[in-house]
Amino acid sequence: PVKEKFSDLISWSNHKNETIQHFSGTATYKKEFVITDDLLQPDKSLELDLGSVAVIAEVYINGKEVVTLWKAPFRINISDFVTKGNNTLEIKVTNLWTNKLIGDESFPLDYERKGNKIKSLPDWLLNPTERPTERSTFASWKHWNKGDTLLTSGLLGPVKLNINNVIKIQ
């Protein structure tokens, strides 16, 4: 696994490292934060707002799963998950396969295509052997080309903790 410290929330496709630009899968963001006693009062509600996410975010606080968010708005009430003092926020973001498929188009083809579709299953797949190239994807249809525009991916933010006053309506 690649570990990378992001000083700013940017799309993985805009990162200087090509491995991160062409990454498809799940990456974990981790941040420590402090909650003071005055925020844990019954008249307060704490809402985590992830801003923009591409594509799916699994939210964990202090090791407990809170929610999986798959569409905007990427917000959730976290009042029941935080404690006074230090808390740990983990956000697991999963993107689409597209960027990896685009990246793999820069490596030599290790199976035959007929037009955009696969001609036949490669020997390395039929008789499980080591793959002869650095490709890691295998699709029966070629949807993308080397140099195609990469999709926006990752936690883009801004990530905020919204503190709301709770008012009872009678």
C-alpha positions in Angstrom: 0.0 0.0 0.0 1.1 3.5 -0.8 1.1 6.0 2.1 0.8 9.7 1.2 0.3 12.7 3.3 -2.0 15.2 1.7 -1.5 18.8 3.0 -4.5 19.9 0.9 -7.6 18.0 -0.2 -7.1 17.5 -4.0 -8.3 15.0 -6.6 -6.1 12.0 -6.8 -6.1 12.6 -10.6 -4.3 15.9 -9.9 -1.5 14.4 -7.7 2.1 14.6 -9.0 2.5 10.8 -8.4 1.2 8.8 -11.4 0.5 5.8 -9.2 -2.0 8.0 -7.2 -3.3 9.6 -10.4 -4.2 6.2 -11.8 -5.3 4.6 -8.5 -8.7 3.0 -8.4 -9.9 1.5 -5.1 -10.3 2.7 -1.5 -8.0 5.1 0.3 -8.3 6.1 4.0 -8.1 9.7 5.3 -7.4 10.1 9.0 -7.6 13.1 11.3 -7.6 13.7 15.0 -9.9 16.4 16.5 -10.9 17.6 19.9 -14.5 18.0 21.2 -15.0 20.2 24.2 -17.6 19.7 26.9 -19.7 22.7 25.8 -20.3 21.0 22.4 -21.8 17.9 24.0 -24.8 19.7 25.5 -28.4 18.6 24.7 -29.0 21.9 22.9 -26.2 21.3 20.4 -26.0 19.0 17.4 -22.8 18.2 15.6 -22.9 17.7 11.8 -19.9 16.4 9.8 -19.9 17.9 6.4 -17.4 16.3 4.0 -18.0 18.8 1.2 -17.4 17.1 -2.1 -16.5 13.4 -2.4 -15.7 11.3 -5.5 -17.3 8.8 -5.3 -18.3 7.0 -2.0 -17.3 7.8 1.6 -17.4 5.4 4.6 -17.3 7.4 7.8 -15.8 6.1 11.1 -15.4 7.9 14.4 -13.3 6.4 17.1 -13.2 3.1 15.2 -17.1 2.9 15.0 -18.8 2.8 11.6 -21.1 5.8 11.3 -22.4 5.7 7.7 -21.7 5.2 4.1 -22.4 8.3 2.0 -22.8 7.8 -1.8 -24.5 11.0 -2.9 -24.5 14.7 -2.1 -24.9 16.2 0.4 -22.1 14.3 2.1 -23.3 15.2 5.7 -24.2 13.3 8.8 -25.0 14.0 12.4 -22.1 12.6 14.6 -23.3 13.7 18.0 -23.8 10.1 19.2 -20.3 9.1 18.0 -18.0 11.7 19.5 -16.7 11.9 23.0 -15.2 14.7 25.1 -11.5 15.2 24.3 -9.6 13.5 21.5 -11.6 11.8 18.7 -10.4 10.1 15.5 -12.1 10.6 12.2 -11.5 8.1 9.4 -13.0 8.5 6.0 -12.6 5.6 3.5 -13.1 7.0 0.0 -13.7 4.6 -3.0 -13.5 5.8 -6.6 -14.4 4.2 -9.9 -12.2 1.9 -12.0 -11.8 4.3 -14.8 -8.5 6.0 -13.8 -6.7 2.6 -13.4 -8.0 1.5 -16.8 -6.7 4.7 -18.4 -3.3 4.3 -16.7 -3.0 0.7 -17.8 -3.4 1.7 -21.5 0.2 3.1 -21.2 1.5 -0.4 -20.7 1.9 -3.0 -23.6 -1.2 -5.0 -24.3 -0.8 -8.6 -23.0 -3.8 -10.1 -24.7 -5.4 -9.8 -28.2 -8.2 -7.4 -29.1 -10.4 -7.4 -32.1 -11.4 -3.8 -32.4 -12.4 -2.6 -28.9 -13.3 -6.0 -27.6 -11.2 -8.9 -26.4 -10.4 -11.5 -29.1 -9.7 -14.4 -26.8 -8.8 -15.0 -23.2 -5.1 -14.8 -22.7 -2.9 -17.8 -21.8 -1.8 -16.1 -18.5 -5.4 -16.0 -17.4 -6.5 -19.5 -18.7 -3.4 -21.2 -17.2 -2.8 -19.0 -14.1 0.7 -17.7 -14.6 2.5 -14.4 -14.0 1.2 -11.7 -16.2 3.9 -10.6 -18.7 3.3 -6.8 -18.3 2.7 -4.3 -15.6 -1.0 -4.1 -16.4 -3.2 -4.9 -13.4 -6.6 -4.5 -15.0 -8.3 -6.8 -17.5 -11.5 -5.8 -19.2 -13.3 -7.4 -22.1 -13.9 -4.1 -23.8 -11.6 -1.1 -24.3 -13.5 2.0 -23.1 -10.6 4.4 -22.6 -7.3 5.3 -24.2 -4.0 6.4 -22.8 -4.1 10.1 -22.2 -7.9 10.3 -21.7 -9.1 12.7 -19.0 -8.9 11.1 -15.6 -12.0 11.3 -13.4 -12.0 13.4 -10.2 -11.4 11.1 -7.3 -11.0 11.3 -3.5 -12.1 13.5 -0.6 -12.2 17.0 -2.0 -13.8 18.9 0.9 -13.9 21.2 2.5 -14.4 19.1 5.5 -16.3 21.0 8.3 -17.9 20.3 11.6 -21.1 22.3 11.8 -22.4 23.1 15.2 -26.1 23.6 15.3 -28.4 24.8 18.0 -31.3 22.4 18.7 -34.6 24.1 19.2 -37.6 22.1 20.3 -40.8 23.0 18.4 -44.0 22.7 20.4 
